[in-house]
């Protein structure tokens, strides 16, 4: 994507029929892929686990406020303080993969990446709506919420919101990569343009149809583009950027304290565009890139990384069960911590176990 490149096999196959081929450029891309990155596997796994930390903390904050329990409220905010980098990390890893790690070589590859996220998005939206309605764990209007799924994310599948930006980002930047490679993916480009204008035409169409739903969330914000591009740079050059480890740990700690103050005293939840989250995310990337792993540990994280998306998708069920239903909010401070650690561990283990199970059953294309 950045700099010149050599045409790949697919580019040659799609050369014009008159024999005129794109000019072959001799220089390597400044951000050429460095092969499989074990540290990226670790980032994916830790980001997925950290989302669970933050979401469970959010439940405790809400329940602590309702029960006027300052200890539960404090524990929830401590969990939230180390969490906000996780979802931005999804955008950063996607940026690295699209622009550097595994840039698409054809329009079919871009479509495949879109479908690989679009199908699980709709599948889990339906599963959550029907499941929460069946067990009466949330006020669910099945017909209303099923229709809303095509427009935006919402309860009970609130955590799927980022896919409504992630998929358009993958579409737009994947299309740009193909144009850079000398291809002409006009269908993808047309879809990108239609989507870019959708914030105007979609609400108008909904209004003309007399729909009570007017919210349209397919698209991305400036901060998400910034994370996408920053991820390509910082993940690629992570092993070359080597500040002292203590400065990275200190930076992470200071930013986490800043998040704790911001959310507990100023505004909750913190916006993903907050500079404190940028500091957390970059610190995590550079810290993880410095950690040396054994071969067995590398294989373990590679296996978990393949299941991380699925674990993220399913974990809200266990969040509701353990933290919304079973967690005793009136317990003593020590028991609050014990419950939190235990239920968080169960949430992570069960989420990853289920994801690994349906992976073995070849259901990952549907369930993520």
Residue, then its C-alpha position, 0 to 999 in steps of 0.5 A: x500500500x505504501x510505496x512501490x510494489x511488485x505485481x503479484x500473480x493475480x495482478x498479472x492475470x488481470x493485465x489488459x488483453x492488449x498485452x500492455x502490462x503495468x510497470x514493474x517497480x523494483x523497490x520494495x514497499x517501505x511497509x512490506x510484510x515481515x511474515x507471521x507475527x507472533x506478537x500480533x497473535x498475543x495482541x489479538x488474544x489480550x485485546x479480546x480478554x481485556x474487552x471482557x474485563x471492561x464489559x464486566x467492570x461496566x456491569x459492576x459500575x451500573x449495579x454498584x450505582x443501583x445498590x449504592x455500593x461504593x466498593x463494587x462501583x470502585x472495582x468496576x472503575x478499576x477494571x474499566x481503567x485498563x480496558x479502553x485500548x482493546x477495541x481501538x486495538x481491533x482497528x489497529x490490527x485490522x489496519x496492519x493486516x489490510x495495509x501491511x501484514x496481508x494486503x488483499x491481492x484481489x477483489x475476491x479477497x476483500x469480499x471474503x474479508x467483508x463476508x467473514x465479519x458480516x455473516x457472524x455479525x448478523x448471526x450473533x445479532x439474531x442469536x442474542x435477540x432470540x436468546x435474551x428474549x427466550x430467557x427474559x434477561x433483557x427487554x427485547x422487542x424481537x421484530x423491532x430489534x431484528x430490523x434494527x440489526x440491519x441499521x445499527x448495533x444495540x442491546x442485547x448485542x451492544x458489543x457488536x457496534x464496532x463491526x459497523x465501522x470495521x467492515x466499512x473500513x475494510x471495504x474502503x482501505x481494501x479497495x484503495x490497496x487494489x487500486x494501488x496495485x493497478x487493479x480496478x475493483x469498480x464494484x467495490x469502489x461503487x459500494x464504498x461510495x454508496x456507503x460513504x453517502x449513506x448517512x444522508x440517503x439512509x435516514x431519508x429513505x427510512x423516513x419516506x418508508x415511515x419507519x420508526x427507526x432512523x438511526x444509521x451506524x454503517x460508517x466510520x469516524x475520523x478517530x477509527x481511521x487514525x487508529x487503522x493507519x496508526x496500527x499499520x505503522x506502529x505494529x509494523x515497526x514495533x520491534x524497531x521502536x525500542x524505548x526502555x521497557x520501564x518507560x512503556x510500563x510507566x506510560x501505560x500506568x499513567x494513562x490507566x490512572x488518567x482513564x480512572x480519573x476521567x471516568x470516575x470523576x469527569x465523564x463515563x464512559x471515556x470516548x475512544x478518541x481520547x488521547x489517553x487511549x492512544x497512549x494505552x494502545x501504543x504502550x501495549x503494542x510496544x510492550x508485547x513486541x518486546x516479549x520473547x515467547x517459546x515455541x510452545x507458547x507461540x503455538x498456544x497464542x496462535x491457536x487462541x488468536x484464531x478463536x478470539x473473534x468468536x470468543x468476543x462475540x459470545x462472551x456477553x451471554x456469560x457476562x449477563x449470567x455471571x455478572x448480571x445474575x450471579x454476582x453478589x453485589x452486597x458482598x464484602x470488598x474481599x469477596x467482591x474481588x474473589x467473585x470478580x476474578x472467578x467469574x471473569x476467568x469462567x467467562x474467558x474460559x467458556x467463551x474461548x472453549x465454545x469458540x474453539x469447539x465450533x471452529x473444530x465443527x467448521x462453523x467459524x464462517x457463520x459464528x466467527 
